[in-house]
Amino acid sequence: MPRLIMSDCGPPPKLKNAVPIDGSLTESFRPLQSVIYKCLEGFYNIDGKVDVTTCLSDSTWSPIEEFCDPRCRKPKSSKFAELKGGERKHFYRIGTTLTYICRPGYNSIPGISQLITCLESRTWSALPVFCERKSCGHPGKPKYGDVVILTDLLYTAKVTFTCEKGYKLIGSPSTKCVLKGDRVEWEAKLPQCQRSTEGTTEETVKKKPGVKNIAAIIVGLSLGALILAIVIILALFFLLKHLR
Protein backbone atom coordinates (compact mmCIF):
# COMPACT_ATOMS: atom_id res chain seq x y z
CA MET A 1 0.00 0.00 0.00
CA PRO A 2 1.52 3.36 -1.04
CA ARG A 3 2.45 5.72 1.80
CA LEU A 4 0.40 8.94 1.99
CA ILE A 5 2.64 11.99 1.99
CA MET A 6 1.08 15.14 3.46
CA SER A 7 1.78 18.31 1.50
CA ASP A 8 3.75 21.09 3.20
CA CYS A 9 3.50 24.80 2.41
CA GLY A 10 6.74 25.69 4.13
CA PRO A 11 7.16 29.04 5.91
CA PRO A 12 4.46 31.68 5.35
CA PRO A 13 5.04 34.67 3.04
CA LYS A 14 7.14 37.56 4.32
CA LEU A 15 5.46 40.95 4.40
CA LYS A 16 7.24 44.28 4.49
CA ASN A 17 5.32 45.90 7.33
CA ALA A 18 3.78 42.92 9.15
CA VAL A 19 4.82 39.72 10.92
CA PRO A 20 2.95 36.56 11.97
CA ILE A 21 1.31 36.93 15.36
CA ASP A 22 3.09 33.82 16.67
CA GLY A 23 6.41 35.14 15.34
CA SER A 24 7.17 32.00 13.28
CA LEU A 25 8.53 32.25 9.73
CA THR A 26 10.42 28.96 9.45
CA GLU A 27 8.00 26.24 10.52
CA SER A 28 6.26 24.02 8.01
CA PHE A 29 2.50 24.14 7.66
CA ARG A 30 -0.07 21.58 6.62
CA PRO A 31 -3.08 22.29 4.39
CA LEU A 32 -5.85 24.38 5.98
CA GLN A 33 -3.46 25.78 8.57
CA SER A 34 -3.58 29.58 8.69
CA VAL A 35 -1.22 32.34 9.75
CA ILE A 36 -2.51 35.67 11.04
CA TYR A 37 -0.32 38.75 10.71
CA LYS A 38 0.00 41.88 12.79
CA CYS A 39 1.31 45.26 11.68
CA LEU A 40 4.65 46.56 12.87
CA GLU A 41 4.63 49.52 15.24
CA GLY A 42 3.66 52.69 13.41
CA PHE A 43 1.80 50.76 10.68
CA TYR A 44 -1.92 50.07 10.63
CA ASN A 45 -4.50 48.08 8.68
CA ILE A 46 -6.85 50.98 8.11
CA ASP A 47 -8.71 49.73 5.06
CA GLY A 48 -9.72 46.36 6.47
CA LYS A 49 -7.56 44.33 4.07
CA VAL A 50 -7.02 40.60 4.56
CA ASP A 51 -4.46 39.92 7.28
CA VAL A 52 -4.45 36.10 7.12
CA THR A 53 -3.09 33.49 4.70
CA THR A 54 -3.91 29.76 4.55
CA CYS A 55 -1.90 26.75 3.45
CA LEU A 56 -3.70 25.22 0.43
CA SER A 57 -3.85 21.60 -0.68
CA ASP A 58 -1.41 22.28 -3.52
CA SER A 59 1.25 23.34 -0.99
CA THR A 60 0.90 27.03 -1.74
CA TRP A 61 -0.28 29.89 0.40
CA SER A 62 -3.47 31.78 -0.30
CA PRO A 63 -2.80 35.27 -1.71
CA ILE A 64 -2.09 38.05 0.80
CA GLU A 65 -1.13 41.61 -0.06
CA GLU A 66 0.65 44.22 1.97
CA PHE A 67 -2.08 45.53 4.22
CA CYS A 68 -0.16 47.67 6.72
CA ASP A 69 0.35 51.32 5.86
CA PRO A 70 2.42 53.89 7.77
CA ARG A 71 0.09 56.22 9.63
CA CYS A 72 0.20 58.90 12.28
CA ARG A 73 -1.92 58.29 15.34
CA LYS A 74 -4.45 60.88 16.40
CA PRO A 75 -2.51 64.00 17.48
CA LYS A 76 -2.35 64.84 21.15
CA SER A 77 -4.69 67.45 22.53
CA SER A 78 -3.42 70.96 23.18
CA LYS A 79 -4.13 73.22 26.14
CA PHE A 80 -4.71 76.26 23.96
CA ALA A 81 -6.08 74.79 20.69
CA GLU A 82 -8.34 72.09 19.27
CA LEU A 83 -8.72 70.44 15.87
CA LYS A 84 -10.90 72.40 13.48
CA GLY A 85 -14.14 70.61 12.65
CA GLY A 86 -13.75 68.24 15.60
CA GLU A 87 -11.62 65.63 13.79
CA ARG A 88 -12.14 62.25 15.45
CA LYS A 89 -10.08 59.79 13.37
CA HIS A 90 -7.60 57.53 15.12
CA PHE A 91 -5.09 57.28 12.25
CA TYR A 92 -3.98 59.58 9.42
CA ARG A 93 -2.09 58.95 6.19
CA ILE A 94 1.41 60.32 5.61
CA GLY A 95 1.17 63.87 4.26
CA THR A 96 -2.18 64.60 5.91
CA THR A 97 -2.47 68.19 7.13
CA LEU A 98 -4.75 69.19 9.99
CA THR A 99 -5.84 72.67 11.07
CA TYR A 100 -6.16 73.83 14.66
CA ILE A 101 -8.25 76.66 16.08
CA CYS A 102 -7.86 78.44 19.41
CA ARG A 103 -9.91 77.20 22.32
CA PRO A 104 -12.39 79.55 24.04
CA GLY A 105 -10.51 82.01 26.22
CA TYR A 106 -7.67 82.36 23.70
CA ASN A 107 -6.95 84.65 20.74
CA SER A 108 -4.97 83.57 17.67
CA ILE A 109 -1.63 85.29 17.10
CA PRO A 110 -1.47 86.71 13.54
CA GLY A 111 1.22 85.34 11.26
CA ILE A 112 1.76 82.00 13.04
CA SER A 113 0.77 78.74 11.30
CA GLN A 114 -2.12 76.75 12.73
CA LEU A 115 -1.27 73.57 10.78
CA ILE A 116 0.41 70.25 11.56
CA THR A 117 1.44 67.55 9.06
CA CYS A 118 1.80 63.77 9.32
CA LEU A 119 5.47 63.16 8.45
CA GLU A 120 7.26 60.16 6.89
CA SER A 121 8.52 59.34 10.37
CA ARG A 122 4.86 58.67 11.31
CA THR A 123 4.93 61.58 13.72
CA TRP A 124 3.26 64.97 13.57
CA SER A 125 5.13 68.19 12.92
CA ALA A 126 5.36 70.44 15.98
CA LEU A 127 2.31 72.55 16.72
CA PRO A 128 3.35 76.21 16.97
CA VAL A 129 2.06 78.25 19.89
CA PHE A 130 -0.32 80.39 17.87
CA CYS A 131 -2.83 81.23 20.62
CA GLU A 132 -2.56 83.57 23.58
CA ARG A 133 -4.84 84.01 26.56
CA LYS A 134 -7.43 86.76 26.43
CA SER A 135 -7.18 89.60 28.95
CA CYS A 136 -9.79 90.47 31.55
CA GLY A 137 -8.32 93.95 31.91
CA HIS A 138 -7.55 95.62 35.23
CA PRO A 139 -10.14 94.65 37.87
CA GLY A 140 -9.84 98.01 39.64
CA LYS A 141 -9.20 98.46 43.34
CA PRO A 142 -11.58 99.28 46.18
CA LYS A 143 -11.56 102.73 47.78
CA TYR A 144 -9.37 102.61 50.90
CA GLY A 145 -7.90 99.35 49.57
CA ASP A 146 -5.66 97.80 46.95
CA VAL A 147 -5.49 94.91 44.46
CA VAL A 148 -2.68 92.32 44.47
CA ILE A 149 -1.91 90.95 40.99
CA LEU A 150 -0.40 87.50 41.56
CA THR A 151 0.71 86.73 37.97
CA ASP A 152 -1.06 88.68 35.23
CA LEU A 153 -4.54 89.77 34.12
CA LEU A 154 -5.08 87.06 31.50
CA TYR A 155 -7.52 84.13 31.28
CA THR A 156 -7.28 81.84 34.38
CA ALA A 157 -5.33 84.50 36.35
CA LYS A 158 -6.27 85.30 39.95
CA VAL A 159 -6.04 88.55 41.94
CA THR A 160 -6.70 89.33 45.60
CA PHE A 161 -7.91 92.45 47.41
CA THR A 162 -6.83 94.11 50.66
CA CYS A 163 -8.04 97.04 52.78
CA GLU A 164 -6.19 99.77 54.64
CA LYS A 165 -5.82 99.55 58.40
CA GLY A 166 -9.07 100.38 60.14
CA TYR A 167 -11.18 99.06 57.25
CA LYS A 168 -12.67 95.64 56.63
CA LEU A 169 -13.34 93.96 53.29
CA ILE A 170 -16.96 93.57 52.22
CA GLY A 171 -17.29 91.04 49.38
CA SER A 172 -15.01 88.42 47.86
CA PRO A 173 -11.32 88.71 48.89
CA SER A 174 -10.25 87.38 45.47
CA THR A 175 -11.48 86.89 41.91
CA LYS A 176 -10.46 84.87 38.87
CA CYS A 177 -10.45 85.65 35.15
CA VAL A 178 -13.00 83.17 33.77
CA LEU A 179 -14.75 82.35 30.53
CA LYS A 180 -18.25 83.75 29.98
CA GLY A 181 -19.55 82.71 26.57
CA ASP A 182 -16.82 83.61 24.11
CA ARG A 183 -15.48 86.40 26.35
CA VAL A 184 -13.46 86.47 29.55
CA GLU A 185 -14.29 88.55 32.61
CA TRP A 186 -13.65 88.72 36.34
CA GLU A 187 -15.73 86.17 38.20
CA ALA A 188 -16.56 88.27 41.28
CA LYS A 189 -17.58 91.91 41.65
CA LEU A 190 -15.16 94.47 43.05
CA PRO A 191 -15.40 94.38 46.88
CA GLN A 192 -15.63 97.43 49.16
CA CYS A 193 -13.56 98.54 52.11
CA GLN A 194 -15.78 99.65 54.99
CA ARG A 195 -14.59 101.43 58.11
CA SER A 196 -14.33 98.90 60.90
CA THR A 197 -16.53 99.48 64.00
CA GLU A 198 -14.36 97.29 66.22
CA GLY A 199 -12.37 99.36 68.74
CA THR A 200 -13.69 102.64 67.33
CA THR A 201 -13.73 104.46 70.70
CA GLU A 202 -10.22 103.41 71.59
CA GLU A 203 -8.92 104.19 68.10
CA THR A 204 -10.67 107.58 68.14
CA VAL A 205 -9.05 108.47 71.45
CA LYS A 206 -5.67 107.33 70.14
CA LYS A 207 -6.09 109.32 66.94
CA LYS A 208 -7.35 112.41 68.89
CA PRO A 209 -5.09 112.82 71.93
CA GLY A 210 -6.50 116.37 72.45
CA VAL A 211 -9.63 114.88 73.99
CA LYS A 212 -7.63 113.49 76.88
CA ASN A 213 -5.73 116.75 77.28
CA ILE A 214 -8.92 118.82 77.43
CA ALA A 215 -10.41 116.48 80.01
CA ALA A 216 -7.26 116.69 82.11
CA ILE A 217 -7.28 120.50 81.91
CA ILE A 218 -10.92 120.65 83.00
CA VAL A 219 -10.26 118.34 85.95
CA GLY A 220 -7.17 120.34 86.89
CA LEU A 221 -9.03 123.65 86.77
CA SER A 222 -11.85 122.23 88.86
CA LEU A 223 -9.46 120.97 91.51
CA GLY A 224 -7.61 124.29 91.50
CA ALA A 225 -10.82 126.26 91.94
CA LEU A 226 -11.89 123.99 94.79
CA ILE A 227 -8.58 124.38 96.58
CA LEU A 228 -8.67 128.16 96.07
CA ALA A 229 -12.18 128.32 97.52
CA ILE A 230 -11.10 126.33 100.57
CA VAL A 231 -8.12 128.63 101.10
CA ILE A 232 -10.32 131.74 100.86
CA ILE A 233 -12.85 130.31 103.31
CA LEU A 234 -10.13 129.42 105.82
CA ALA A 235 -8.58 132.86 105.47
CA LEU A 236 -11.92 134.56 106.14
CA PHE A 237 -12.54 132.29 109.10
CA PHE A 238 -9.24 133.19 110.78
CA LEU A 239 -9.69 136.88 109.96
CA LEU A 240 -13.12 137.03 111.60
CA LYS A 241 -11.86 135.13 114.59
CA HIS A 242 -9.01 137.62 115.04
CA LEU A 243 -11.34 140.63 114.85
CA ARG A 244 -13.45 139.29 117.71
Beta strands, then each sheet from edge to edge (+ up, - down):
strand 1: 18-20
strand 2: 34-39
strand 3: 43-44
strand 4: 52-54
strand 5: 69-73
strand 6: 81-83
strand 7: 91-93
strand 8: 97-102
strand 9: 106-108
strand 10: 115-117
strand 11: 131-133
strand 12: 145-149
strand 13: 158-163
strand 14: 167-170
strand 15: 174-180
strand 16: 183-186
strand 17: 192-195
sheet 1: 1+ 2- 4+
sheet 2: 3+ 5- 7+
sheet 3: 6+ 8- 10+
sheet 4: 9+ 11-
sheet 5: 12+ 13- 15+ 16-
sheet 6: 14+ 17-
end
